[in-house]
Amino acid sequence: MFLPRYPDSPTPPPAHTHTVAEQVPARRPVPQISVSTGAVAAVLVGGVVLTALLAAVAVTAVSVAVAAVVLRSLLRDQHRR
């Protein structure tokens, strides 16, 4: 009466049966971004101009520093005489 019943096959049936989903999960539409060649050219030209300005500022700073050192050494020689 209280004895367990064993299945006839030696392997138990799978606990989860695979079923094919009929509905594909909905994807959100991705906004289309179009980049024109004019925009790319403007960004490239802007980058070149900014890089040139940065280089000009750096060269100017170095030349001002060198001029300051030269003037300081000239003024020091004037005070020693």
Secondary structure, 3 states (H helix, E strand, C coil): CCCCCCCCCCCCCCCCCCCCCCCCCCCCCCCCCCCCHHHHHHHHHHHHHHHHHHHHHHHHHHHHHHHHHHHHHHHHHHHHC
